[in-house]
């Protein structure tokens, strides 16, 4: 079944999780503040999350799904509260991984209990730059402390504690979510049995760092950014954020994929002009991506999340720069999946992680999926990724 077929499922479909509701938990307060790797401390932290399926009596069937840069906790089904929460875009489509999660789907809710939460510093209900600073009552803005992938994982562990779960059957994530899945296996090896890393690697390449830097520059240079204090009304830094999204989206595709989808086709062959407007279909596509993104994302959150993405280096954090030494901490079975046309997290980077795990004697499965969809393959190639996930999670599956 194609992703389009999955995506069009109504909430009453037998393979849909149906209508969902967001939940919120206060996981840090004055009695138990949340300390960050940067040295900062957050006195209050609220986390928004969703769950799908049922937790069994032994609480042994829990799987954590971790989202990528622009994702959120709404991974599957149809958000019943989209209108009330002021998130109209959610009413128009199901969760971002609805193709995978549901009864009979590769991530089968008849067997597993899935949890997905929003990351710290984001803009979807979990505490972030737009949240009120308890000391002033005003939004944090750039006064929000720098956060890290390690911080996200420790906060997710607090959520798992809150839900009464001691050990996760698996953590699954793609892209920046894949780095979180890896960090779970490294930081909390006794709390996760299986780790699935899709289209990700132990660190971002220099080229990836460069693209993120240009995106942040676009936001910071927007005259409406106002040093991050744009929440009180008036124009927001939409042009800078749109440019950042357009730049990033190029890295999610591939040359072959862009050629197949757009080529050099004109947006309107009958009305070609000579100027600097939108002439080509690829320009129109990127323009749409930028404009739709600013309707649902916060510029400050984009700064914080991309910086966390930049700073993550599993080898440095856990092995003094030696990835094999870092991987000696891992106790989980691991599956690392890369995609042949991905140039944001290239297959060679994923292979490096798989080899490091193998050199420690840890069970690891490594797969390169042929693809022309680029980095987005883990979201687009439903059949291939679904088969891999179903096989790995099956009894005796994987390595």
C-alpha positions in Angstrom: 0.0 0.0 0.0 1.3 3.4 -0.9 1.8 6.3 1.5 -1.0 8.2 -0.3 -3.4 5.3 0.4 -2.5 5.3 4.0 -2.7 9.0 4.3 -6.2 9.1 3.0 -7.6 6.7 5.5 -10.6 8.1 7.4 -10.6 7.9 11.2 -13.2 5.0 11.1 -10.9 2.9 9.0 -10.1 -0.5 10.6 -6.4 0.1 10.2 -6.5 3.7 11.7 -5.9 4.5 15.3 -8.9 6.8 14.8 -9.5 10.0 16.7 -6.6 11.0 19.1 -6.3 13.4 22.0 -3.2 15.2 23.1 -2.1 14.7 26.7 0.1 16.9 28.9 2.3 16.1 31.9 4.2 18.4 34.2 7.5 16.7 34.5 9.5 19.4 36.3 8.5 21.8 39.0 10.1 23.7 41.9 10.6 20.5 43.8 12.1 18.7 40.9 13.6 21.2 38.3 15.1 19.9 35.1 18.9 20.5 34.7 20.3 20.8 31.2 23.6 19.7 29.7 24.3 23.3 28.9 24.3 24.2 32.6 20.9 25.8 32.6 17.9 24.8 34.8 14.2 24.9 33.9 12.0 25.3 37.0 8.9 24.1 35.1 8.6 21.7 32.2 5.4 20.5 30.6 5.4 17.8 28.0 2.7 17.2 25.4 2.4 13.6 24.1 0.1 11.1 22.5 -0.3 7.3 23.0 -1.7 4.6 20.7 -2.7 1.0 21.6 -2.8 -0.5 25.1 -0.2 -1.0 27.7 -0.2 -4.7 28.8 -0.3 -5.8 32.4 3.4 -6.4 32.6 4.1 -3.0 31.0 6.5 -4.7 28.7 5.0 -3.7 25.3 5.8 0.0 25.2 7.6 1.5 22.2 8.7 5.1 22.1 8.5 6.9 18.7 10.8 10.0 18.5 10.1 12.7 15.9 12.4 14.6 13.6 13.1 18.3 13.4 9.7 19.6 12.3 7.6 16.7 13.7 5.5 16.5 16.8 3.7 14.2 19.1 0.9 13.6 16.7 2.3 10.6 15.0 -0.9 8.7 14.0 -4.6 9.1 13.7 -6.7 12.2 13.5 -6.4 14.9 16.1 -9.8 15.5 17.7 -8.5 18.7 19.4 -7.0 20.3 16.4 -9.5 23.2 16.3 -9.6 23.8 20.0 -5.7 23.8 20.2 -5.4 26.3 17.3 -3.7 23.8 15.0 -5.9 23.8 11.9 -3.3 22.0 9.8 -3.8 18.9 11.9 -7.5 18.7 11.0 -6.5 18.4 7.3 -4.4 15.2 7.6 -3.5 12.4 10.0 -0.3 12.1 12.0 3.1 12.2 10.3 3.7 8.5 10.6 0.1 7.3 10.2 1.3 5.1 7.4 3.2 3.0 9.9 1.1 3.1 13.1 -2.2 1.4 13.5 -4.1 -2.0 13.7 -2.4 -4.4 11.3 0.2 -1.8 10.2 4.0 -2.5 10.6 3.8 -0.8 14.0 0.8 -2.7 15.1 -1.3 -1.2 17.9 -3.0 -4.5 18.5 0.3 -5.7 20.0 2.3 -2.6 21.0 1.7 0.5 23.1 3.2 3.5 21.4 4.2 6.8 22.9 5.3 10.0 21.1 6.1 13.3 22.8 7.2 16.7 21.6 10.8 17.7 22.3 11.9 20.3 24.8 12.4 23.6 23.0 9.8 22.9 20.4 6.5 24.7 19.7 3.8 22.0 20.1 2.9 22.0 23.8 6.2 21.0 25.4 8.0 23.9 27.2 10.0 26.0 24.7 11.0 29.6 23.8 7.3 30.6 23.4 6.5 29.4 26.9 6.2 31.8 29.9 9.3 32.2 32.0 8.1 31.7 35.6 10.4 34.4 36.7 8.8 37.1 34.5 5.6 35.7 33.1 6.8 36.7 29.6 7.8 34.3 26.9 11.4 33.1 27.2 12.4 33.9 23.6 16.2 33.7 23.3 16.4 33.6 27.1 15.4 30.0 26.9 18.5 27.8 27.6 20.3 25.8 25.0 19.0 22.2 24.9 20.5 19.0 23.6 19.6 15.6 22.3 20.7 14.2 25.7 18.3 16.6 27.4 15.4 15.4 25.2 16.2 11.7 26.1 16.3 12.4 29.8 13.0 14.2 29.6 11.5 11.4 27.7 12.7 9.1 30.4 10.8 11.2 32.9 7.7 10.8 30.8 8.2 7.0 30.7 8.5 7.1 34.5 5.4 9.1 34.7 3.5 6.5 32.7 4.8 3.8 35.1 7.0 2.1 32.5 10.4 0.8 33.6 11.8 -0.5 30.3 10.9 0.2 26.7 10.6 -2.7 24.2 12.0 -0.3 21.6 12.8 3.3 20.6 12.3 4.1 17.0 13.2 7.3 15.2 14.3 8.8 11.9 16.6 11.6 11.1 17.0 13.7 14.3 14.7 11.1 15.9 17.3 8.5 15.0 19.9 10.4 17.0 17.5 10.3 20.0 17.0 6.6 19.5 20.7 6.1 19.5 21.1 8.3 22.6 18.6 6.2 24.5 20.7 3.1 23.8 23.9 4.9 25.0 22.6 7.0 27.9 20.1 4.5 29.3 21.2 1.1 28.2 19.2 -0.8 30.9 16.0 0.9 29.9 15.7 -0.1 26.2 15.7 -3.5 24.6 15.7 -2.6 20.9 16.9 0.5 19.0 15.9 1.5 15.5 17.9 4.3 13.8 16.5 5.4 10.4 18.2 7.8 8.1 20.5 9.1 10.8 24.0 8.9 12.2 26.1 9.5 15.3 26.7 13.1 14.2 25.8 15.5 11.5 28.3 16.1 8.7 30.1 19.4 8.0 27.7 19.9 5.1 24.7 19.4 7.3 26.1 21.9 9.8 26.6 24.4 7.0 23.0 24.1 5.8 21.7 24.6 9.4 23.9 27.6 9.8 22.5 29.3 6.7 19.0 28.6 7.8 19.6 30.1 11.2 21.2 33.1 9.6 18.1 33.7 7.5 15.9 33.7 10.7 18.3 35.9 12.7 18.6 38.4 9.8 14.8 38.8 9.4 14.0 42.4 10.6 10.9 41.0 12.4 13.0 38.7 14.5 13.7 41.4 17.0 16.2 39.3 19.0 13.6 36.6 19.5 11.0 38.9 21.2 8.2 38.8 18.6 5.5 37.1 20.6 3.6 40.3 21.8 1.9 41.0 18.5 2.9 42.5 15.2 4.7 40.7 12.4 6.8 37.6 13.0 10.0 36.6 11.2 8.1 34.6 8.6 10.4 35.4 5.7 13.5 34.2 7.5 11.8 31.0 8.7 10.4 30.3 5.3 13.8 30.7 3.7 15.3 28.3 6.4 12.6 25.7 5.6 13.2 26.0 1.9 16.9 25.5 2.4 16.4 22.5 4.7 13.9 20.9 2.4 16.5 20.8 -0.4 18.6 18.5 1.8 15.6 16.2 2.4 15.4 15.4 -1.3 17.9 14.1 -3.9 19.0 15.2 -7.3 17.3 12.2 -9.0 14.1 12.7 -7.0 13.9 16.4 -7.8 14.5 15.6 -11.5 11.8 13.0 -11.5 9.3 15.2 -9.7 10.1 18.6 -11.3 12.8 18.5 -13.9 13.1 21.9 -15.5 9.3 22.2 -16.0 7.8 25.6 -15.9 5.1 26.4 -13.4 2.9 27.9 -16.2 4.4 27.2 -19.6 1.9 29.5 -21.3 2.9 32.5 -19.2 6.6 32.5 -19.0 8.1 35.8 -17.9 11.6 37.1 -17.6 12.1 38.2 -14.0 12.7 36.9 -10.4 9.3 35.5 -9.6 8.4 31.8 -9.4 9.1 30.4 -12.9 9.8 26.7 -12.4 7.8 24.0 -10.7 10.6 23.3 -8.2 10.5 27.0 -7.2 6.8 26.7 -6.7 7.2 23.6 -4.5 9.8 25.2 -2.3 7.8 28.4 -2.0 4.8 26.3 -0.8 7.0 24.5 1.7 8.2 27.7 3.2 4.8 29.4 3.4 3.0 26.3 4.9 5.8 25.8 7.4 5.5 29.3 8.9 1.8 28.6 9.7 2.7 25.8 12.1 6.3 26.4 13.4 8.1 28.9 15.6 11.3 30.6 14.4 12.9 30.4 17.9 12.2 26.7 18.2 13.8 26.2 14.8 17.0 27.8 16.1 17.1 25.7 19.2 16.3 22.4 17.6 18.8 22.8 14.7 21.5 23.7 17.2 20.8 20.6 19.3 21.0 18.6 16.0 24.4 20.3 15.3 25.9 19.6 18.8 25.1 15.9 18.9 28.2 13.7 18.7 27.7 10.3 20.1 31.4 9.4 19.9 32.5 12.5 21.7 29.8 12.4 24.3 30.2 8.7 25.3 33.6 7.6 24.0 36.0 10.5 24.1 35.8 10.7 20.3 36.0 6.9 19.8 32.7 5.6 18.4 33.6 2.0 19.2 34.3 2.9 22.8 30.9 4.7 23.0 29.1 1.7 21.5 30.4 -0.5 24.3 27.7 1.0 26.4 24.9 -0.3 24.2 23.0 -3.3 25.4 20.0 -3.1 23.0 19.6 -5.0 19.7 20.0 -2.4 17.0 18.8 -1.9 13.5 20.3 0.9 11.4 18.7 1.7 8.1 20.1 4.1 5.6 18.9 5.1 2.1 21.1 5.2 -1.0 20.2 8.7 -2.1 20.3 10.3 1.4 23.0 13.0 1.4 22.0 14.6 4.7 22.8 11.5 6.7 24.7 9.5 4.0 24.8 5.7 4.1 28.6 5.8 4.9 27.8 7.5 8.2 25.1 5.0 9.1 27.5 2.1 8.2 30.1 3.6 10.5 27.7 3.2 13.4 26.8 -0.4 12.4 30.4 -1.4 12.2 31.2 0.2 15.5 28.4 -1.8 17.1 29.6 -5.0 15.5 33.1 -4.4 16.7 31.8 -4.4 20.3 30.1 -7.7 19.7 26.6 -6.1 20.0 23.8 -7.5 17.8 23.2 -5.1 15.0 21.4 -5.2 11.7 22.4 -2.8 8.9 20.3 -2.2 5.8 20.8 0.2 2.8 17.5 0.7 1.1 17.7 1.6 -2.6 15.9 4.9 -3.0 15.7 8.1 -5.1 13.7 10.0 -2.5 16.7 11.2 -0.5 16.5 11.8 3.2 12.7 11.8 3.3 12.8 8.1 2.2 12.1 6.9 5.8 8.8 8.7 5.6 8.0 8.0 1.9 9.1 4.4 1.3 6.3 2.9 3.3 6.5 -0.7 2.0 10.3 -1.1 2.4 10.5 0.6 5.9 7.4 -1.2 7.0 8.7 -4.6 6.1 12.0 -3.9 8.0 10.2 -2.7 11.1 7.7 -5.6 11.1 10.5 -8.1 10.8 12.8 -6.5 13.4 10.0 -6.3 16.0 8.7 -9.8 15.4 9.8 -12.5 17.9 13.3 -13.6 16.9 13.5 -10.8 14.3 16.4 -8.7 13.5 20.0 -9.7 14.3 
